[in-house]
Amino acid sequence: MILPALLPSANTRPFRVLFAACAALLLAVPLVAMQFTAEVDWGVGDFLAAGMMFALLGAGLDIALRLPASWRLRAVLATGAVGAFLLVWAELAVGIFD
């Protein structure tokens, strides 16, 4: 059974569209940079990994903003989603756990 709060609603549609547009723009930055410099060398796997990370972040934020009733809990869940995203990003970029 799906919780009613997890079903798509008209209230969160603008957030999802805006987040998807921002994610696409952020993915376009290395694509454009690769045309001008050899220092940026992303492969298909890099774009897929970044796209998956953005998709998971967007889903986490969407659920965090819709599911709990308390604004404090929403803030904690959204902060946790952003923190997890930044931690994985830093690990993939420079290997902070090595």
Residue, then its C-alpha position, 0 to 999 in steps of 0.5 A: m500500500i502506498l502512503p497518500a503523501l507519497l503519491p504525486s500532487a499538484n503542490t510539489r510539481p513546480f519543485r520537481v520541474l525546477f529541480a530537474a531543470c537545475a540538475a540538467l543545467l548542472l550536468a551541462v556544465p562539464l559537457v560544455a567545459m569538455q568542449f573547451t578544455a582537456e582538463v575536464d574529461w567525463g565519460v558516460g559513466d560519470f554523467l550517469a553517476a551524477g544524474m543518478m545522484f541528482a535523481l536520488l537527491g531530488a526524490g529524497l527532498d521531495i519525500a522529505l518535504r511531503l511526508p512529515a507533518s512537522w516543519r522541523l522534521r522536514a528540515v532535518l530530513a532535507t538536511g540529511a538528504v543534502g548531507a548524504f549527497l554532499l558526502v557521496w559527491a566528495e567521496l567520488a570526487v577526491g576520495i575523502f575516506d582513503 
